[in-house]
Structure formats: structure tokens, C-alpha cells
Amino acid sequence: MQKINLINKYKIKSVSIENHKSIEKLCKECSDYYILHNGKIPSKEDTDEICTALPPNKSYEDKFVLGIYKFDNELVGIVDIVKDFPTIGEWMLGLMLIKPEERGNRLGKIVHEALVGWAIDLGATSFRIGAIEDNYKGINFWTTLGYTKVKEVNMDFTEKSHIVNVMTLKVQ
């Protein structure tokens, strides 16, 4: 992926396991998400998993781990997205994590709009996300962007079990 310059002078660009220290710092700053989701603060394994975890029958060529950078090159967010999963044309947005002090200023919406445009150019026709039912702010955010709930699934995480709302958005 080439760099995407956003309208707010932030940018999106690829990151990898080599960026572990900055990813780990971001995850710790977003420990509210991890406590809600996993029941504990993020571990090194949680951080590594952002770059390494793959869904069934997918390769690293299908996975994009993207950093959201402030104009001073500070990593303020991360996105994990897999193309053509679970079906061709549907892209799974596995994670969009933004530092707490960067939330609420439209950054998430700006990033999402840029990702949709980029993904459409690569053949995306829809996006899919999973939002845990307890993440009221997250569900509200995704609903505001036009995502609709298509089903619920029960999932076990590190130290918690959740009902996960599977939500989709048609982009073409």
C-alpha cells in the first residue's frame, strides 16, 4: 500500500512487526479497548497478533496492517484489514484502534472514508466488522457510518466471552 494523505494532514501507511515498539506503545495507550475486549491490558502477544494473525485460508498477501500517523509522524492508530474475507469482494476490518485523545474528532470517520476508497479501487464491494455487544460507543460509531447488523455470534476471548455483532457495509 502506498501512503494515503488524509484531509486533516494525518496519513495512513503500512506497518509491520518491525514497528513493534510503536505498535506496543499504541496498544498500551488504548488499554481501555483491551480491558473491555479481553479483560486485561494488552500483552506482547496481543500486539504481535495485529501483524501476524490470519483468518482461515488467507495469506499475508491478503492482509494489510496500516498505521494512522499524525503530521509529526506519531502513530495514533492502527487498522488491520483482510481483503476478500469471508467472501470475494468483502473486506474484513478486524481492528481499528485509535488513541483515546484522538477519538471524537472525526479521525475514525476520515480514516474509514479513505480506506473505503482505497479498497474499492482494489475490488472491495463491502466491509465486515465484528463489534462486541458491550462496546456501545463502537457499535454507535459503526452504525453512524452505515453498517448494519447481520448476525450475532458468541466468542471467547482471552479472559472474557462476548456476544459479537457482525455488521456489514455495502460500498459499491
PLY file of the C-alpha trace (Angstrom):
ply
format ascii 1.0
element vertex 172
property float x
property float y
property float z
element edge 171
property int vertex1
property int vertex2
end_header
0.00 0.00 0.00
1.20 3.46 -0.79
0.75 6.23 1.73
-2.69 7.88 1.87
-2.70 11.54 2.89
-5.83 12.44 4.81
-7.71 15.74 4.70
-6.63 16.53 8.28
-2.90 16.23 7.37
-2.65 12.83 9.02
-1.58 9.89 6.87
-2.10 6.15 6.58
0.79 3.87 5.67
1.77 0.23 6.08
3.31 -1.01 9.30
4.80 -4.40 10.14
6.17 -6.40 13.02
9.34 -4.30 12.69
7.26 -1.40 14.09
6.59 -3.49 17.21
7.68 -0.87 19.75
5.40 1.87 18.42
2.51 -0.60 17.99
3.00 -1.86 21.54
3.03 1.73 22.87
-0.20 2.49 20.99
-1.88 -0.66 22.31
-0.95 0.21 25.88
-2.36 3.71 25.38
-5.56 2.00 24.16
-5.76 -0.37 27.11
-9.41 0.65 27.63
-10.25 -1.32 24.47
-8.24 -4.36 25.55
-9.75 -4.40 29.04
-13.27 -4.21 27.58
-12.49 -6.80 24.91
-10.09 -9.25 26.58
-10.47 -8.45 30.27
-6.80 -7.44 30.61
-4.21 -4.95 29.39
-2.54 -5.79 26.07
0.33 -8.28 26.10
3.24 -8.64 23.68
1.26 -11.47 22.06
-1.76 -9.18 21.57
0.50 -6.62 19.92
2.23 -9.18 17.70
-1.12 -10.71 16.73
-2.15 -7.49 14.98
0.60 -8.15 12.43
0.60 -11.95 12.39
-2.94 -13.32 12.89
-4.67 -14.57 9.76
-8.18 -15.93 9.23
-8.55 -19.42 7.76
-7.37 -19.88 4.16
-5.85 -16.39 3.93
-2.23 -15.36 3.34
-0.20 -12.31 4.28
-0.74 -11.03 0.73
-4.41 -10.59 1.71
-3.69 -8.80 5.00
-2.95 -5.11 5.44
-1.76 -3.62 8.72
-1.91 0.13 8.44
-0.71 2.84 10.77
-2.51 6.14 11.23
0.13 8.82 11.70
-0.15 12.37 12.92
1.60 15.14 10.99
4.59 14.79 13.37
4.86 11.08 12.44
3.44 9.86 15.76
1.48 6.58 15.46
-2.01 7.41 16.75
-3.98 4.49 15.32
-3.78 1.14 13.62
-6.01 -0.76 11.23
-5.96 -4.50 10.48
-7.88 -5.39 7.33
-8.14 -8.58 5.25
-9.32 -8.50 1.67
-11.79 -10.99 0.25
-12.82 -12.47 3.59
-15.04 -14.27 4.18
-16.08 -13.95 0.53
-14.61 -12.38 -2.61
-15.25 -8.62 -2.55
-15.96 -8.47 1.18
-13.17 -6.99 3.28
-12.92 -7.81 7.00
-11.95 -4.85 9.14
-10.54 -6.79 12.06
-9.35 -3.84 14.11
-9.41 -0.08 14.02
-7.74 1.22 17.14
-7.29 4.94 17.79
-5.63 6.60 20.79
-8.23 7.90 23.27
-7.17 11.54 22.88
-7.60 11.27 19.11
-11.14 9.89 19.36
-14.16 12.10 18.93
-12.54 14.46 16.40
-13.78 12.68 13.25
-10.43 10.89 12.73
-12.12 7.48 12.65
-14.61 8.64 10.04
-11.89 10.28 7.92
-9.75 7.13 8.07
-12.72 4.91 7.24
-13.66 7.01 4.20
-10.08 6.83 2.91
-9.95 3.06 3.47
-13.23 2.54 1.63
-11.98 4.49 -1.39
-8.69 2.57 -1.40
-10.41 -0.81 -1.01
-12.95 -0.10 -3.77
-10.00 0.51 -6.12
-8.78 -2.99 -5.19
-12.16 -4.67 -5.76
-13.99 -4.33 -2.45
-17.78 -4.32 -2.62
-18.48 -4.48 1.12
-16.84 -4.27 4.53
-17.48 -6.53 7.51
-16.69 -5.88 11.15
-17.34 -7.59 14.45
-18.19 -5.37 17.42
-18.62 -6.81 20.88
-22.05 -6.07 22.27
-20.58 -4.31 25.33
-18.75 -1.79 23.12
-21.64 0.69 22.91
-19.51 3.54 21.58
-18.02 1.27 18.91
-21.41 -0.02 17.78
-22.71 3.55 17.64
-19.67 4.62 15.58
-20.08 1.80 13.05
-23.86 2.32 12.83
-23.31 6.03 12.15
-21.06 5.05 9.23
-23.88 2.95 7.77
-23.02 -0.55 9.00
-25.94 -2.83 9.75
-26.03 -5.86 11.99
-26.39 -9.11 10.06
-25.97 -11.62 12.89
-24.70 -12.29 16.39
-22.06 -14.85 17.35
-20.76 -15.96 20.74
-16.97 -15.72 21.01
-14.45 -16.46 23.73
-11.57 -14.04 24.15
-8.57 -14.06 26.48
-10.48 -13.81 29.74
-13.99 -12.94 28.63
-16.81 -14.24 26.47
-18.85 -11.86 24.36
-21.76 -11.66 22.01
-20.27 -10.16 18.85
-22.42 -8.16 16.45
-21.33 -8.94 12.91
-22.02 -5.83 10.85
-21.62 -5.08 7.14
-21.48 -2.06 4.89
-22.05 -2.15 1.12
-19.52 0.14 -0.55
-20.48 -0.37 -4.21
0 1
1 2
2 3
3 4
4 5
5 6
6 7
7 8
8 9
9 10
10 11
11 12
12 13
13 14
14 15
15 16
16 17
17 18
18 19
19 20
20 21
21 22
22 23
23 24
24 25
25 26
26 27
27 28
28 29
29 30
30 31
31 32
32 33
33 34
34 35
35 36
36 37
37 38
38 39
39 40
40 41
41 42
42 43
43 44
44 45
45 46
46 47
47 48
48 49
49 50
50 51
51 52
52 53
53 54
54 55
55 56
56 57
57 58
58 59
59 60
60 61
61 62
62 63
63 64
64 65
65 66
66 67
67 68
68 69
69 70
70 71
71 72
72 73
73 74
74 75
75 76
76 77
77 78
78 79
79 80
80 81
81 82
82 83
83 84
84 85
85 86
86 87
87 88
88 89
89 90
90 91
91 92
92 93
93 94
94 95
95 96
96 97
97 98
98 99
99 100
100 101
101 102
102 103
103 104
104 105
105 106
106 107
107 108
108 109
109 110
110 111
111 112
112 113
113 114
114 115
115 116
116 117
117 118
118 119
119 120
120 121
121 122
122 123
123 124
124 125
125 126
126 127
127 128
128 129
129 130
130 131
131 132
132 133
133 134
134 135
135 136
136 137
137 138
138 139
139 140
140 141
141 142
142 143
143 144
144 145
145 146
146 147
147 148
148 149
149 150
150 151
151 152
152 153
153 154
154 155
155 156
156 157
157 158
158 159
159 160
160 161
161 162
162 163
163 164
164 165
165 166
166 167
167 168
168 169
169 170
170 171
